[in-house]
């Protein structure tokens, strides 16, 4: 493999040379060709380089799905810099922590991110602030913000700035491409470092199992500040010369319209999105015959949802993976969806999966025995940013990644996800970490102890419930708790119910017994 052409930007520049008028992106109805996209990427790369960005520097982006996010990711790849997409749903204090951890040279913010950054700009280690606002009605920006290059493309196919851009930096498979923040049971975010090799092997794995074609159109539904949205299909589609259809936000009715109008072949989304699409009035009569690969993951998949799509002639392919596997590690082929709707599938072509007893470390070879899923392959991440201790906990010397998920394998080699070793709550495709919420709950006046567990939710899959031990006669209401925790946490992380108990159940080691607590909540604890 030619190392100079390993970065995603080099692939876009290739398609700009060979099929410059082919559509790369359809965004809110407007089409962007590969020639235009390449010129915009080179313009932004020139602006970033002129401002001091060098290979290895971090470029952070805070904004919603759109061309600006992709152009920033591709410009980072062009320069050999590291792209750091940030979740726009986070609170200001959470974003400040991430910026302090990755210390980006430049931060690019979209319409939704600017106001949040203005509140913390004086406290974060960022050298340069660039604004990607596209809303003409947006208030005038603080002087710290510099506008992005306009990206106006002349008849020559160039922008004024693109001519100044140097050729793409040679990148090796081991060079970092993206830092994608995730969290563990401690609740402290960790930056998963994904290399250019990780991303490429994910593209190769994915293209093999969904049988990618040059003419494919991919609908981008998942937020691109998550790995499934950025690397699941999106960058891979551009590397293959395909077309992306992107909307600023998710609307099930608009999504269904896009699926039909653009003859979408591929999409990846969480179960709640697929359920919302199926609930639209037009779904039963919609022509979705072009839809070849509908990948569902990121949360438990209700069997009824799989049946609804099968009745419409669309098999929902279950897939399993995580940020650290860039993201896909297993996939269920179309032919097996009807017979095994709850299976996570087989390991991807260039990925190994094995089960290991978490207590003994012994490899499990017998079928139908639940054990921890471990993954090895060129798609497995390099480690956590500036966190060697956390890296050692999940990556062994042989390259096996400890997923923290429990699975079983049947006699045919199909993987099934059983449970999670960690107590992460997955709500609408977003991870909620109980320890993080518990830390803030413990600061509420009068709260002696706090525990958070996930309960089933008919729309979001799961939702967080807080169980509190409070001193005195006072009992905080749900509204009071949400108002308190909402000052520092994103809204999707806030509890949807609050219960009060005298004591929390504990196991033999004195730790809160989360399994027992979940059972108590399910059995009818009342606020």
Phi, psi and omega in degrees: 000135180284115185296330180293339182252017184283328182293151182299327181298323181298325178293318178297318178296326177297311181294331176295325179285325189263326181219061191298331182271353177295145184283123176268316186223136167246115184235117180049041176090344181267141182259138177238119180281167179297325178297315179294316180299316179299317180296319179295319179297316180292326176298313180294321178299319179295320179293320179293315179297318178297335178272001175111000179289132178234169179306134180093341176292155178263140174238113181266150178225129177235103182180172182274176178303138178167172180302326183299321179295313180295319179297323177293318179297318181288324177295322176299315179297321179302323183268353187075016176275175184248124183272133181233092177282136183246143183289120182289349181272357181284156174283163183301319181295327179290317178296320179300320179297316181295317179295323177293332181281313184270342177049066182288146173294315185230140174243128175252129181237141174270190183306316187279342185265342188296313183297321179297315182294324181302331181283344183233002189303326183283353185247357185251149183276068180242131183275331187214139181242123178245142185249127179251027180301136176240358183270112181295341180271358181295143179299157180299137186279156173299149181302342180294338186274129172257142178286149173291160172305144185295330181075013178293125186258126180280176180299335179290350183088008182244157167260160179303324184279332186298327181297337181272354184284134175287161176300161179304141178291139176293125179239141179267160178303332183271356180287138180293138179248319186220142165249116182247119186279133175223175182224158177249193183293344175287343182082351179277125181298143176236139180269107177284120182270114178255129183272169174299325176295318176304312182295317181297316181291330172295317177301316182294313178302312184293316180301325181293316187276334177261359175058060183301141176236154182301327184274003185295142169250132182245130176266124182265109179252318183292143177301135182281359170275359169254155185295325180295324179286325183274313188251345182307300176231334198296297179297324179298322178297319178293322179295334180264004179079019181275186182244135176254135171252119187235135172243150181296323179214167186272127170228121183299323179294315178295322179299314179298319178299317179295319179302319182282309186297318186263005179050055184294134179261326188226141168202155177228133184202168178275162183304323182298327178290315178298322179295319180295321178295316181295336182275354180288153183296328184275354186300314184300329183257001184289140176274100180248030185294339179280344186287108186258325184227098175253101185265128178242136180187188178089351180193162176304137184257115178296132178304327180298327179293317177299318180295321180300317181285324176298323178296336178266006179083016183240111174281125174278116180278117173283145176219156179226146177170191180200177182308317185290349178250011164070027352251341193278139176235333177219161184204139179263117181298153181308317187295343185253359185297315183295320183281331184226064185294343181258008182273148175270355172096201180256158173302146178293162190307322184249031182227139176253143174229136172218161179254138182228133175297117185293340181275321186254340184081005180282139177287131181267123180247343181284143178290155174065023176253121182285134179200174182287137178277129175236147188230140174220142178161173182289352176271353182282134190299168183275338182142181180267139183301123176053033182217069183297329180294314177296324178297315180298330181290334186245345180241121179269179185293338180269003177090007179278132179263127179275109188284333186080359176261148177258133179220174173222157179237131180277182185294342179265001179090006178284135179268136175235134178274126184263309185193183178242135173295321179280162182263025182298136176260130179251112184238111181061029180087355179260136176280132175240127186254111185308319183299324179295313180293322180298323179299319180285323178298324181295343180271354180289137183306127176089351180281121180272317178215153178216140175222148181233132176228161177264142175235158180296142178228131186296335182257315188264359182089303175217159173214153183277138176238132179262135175241120189242144166251112183246140176281154177076194183268347183291142177227109181296137178276166177301318181298319180294318180293318180294322178294321181290307183289334180290349177289337185231353182235154176297151185299324183291346179271352186283147181294147177260354176204153177230131176239153180239132178224162177282320180219153175266143178293143182229153177268187185296336180270003179089000179276154177300129181273096184294324179296315178295322180294319177299320179295320179296316179297316179296332182278357172118026171305141180240148177300000000 
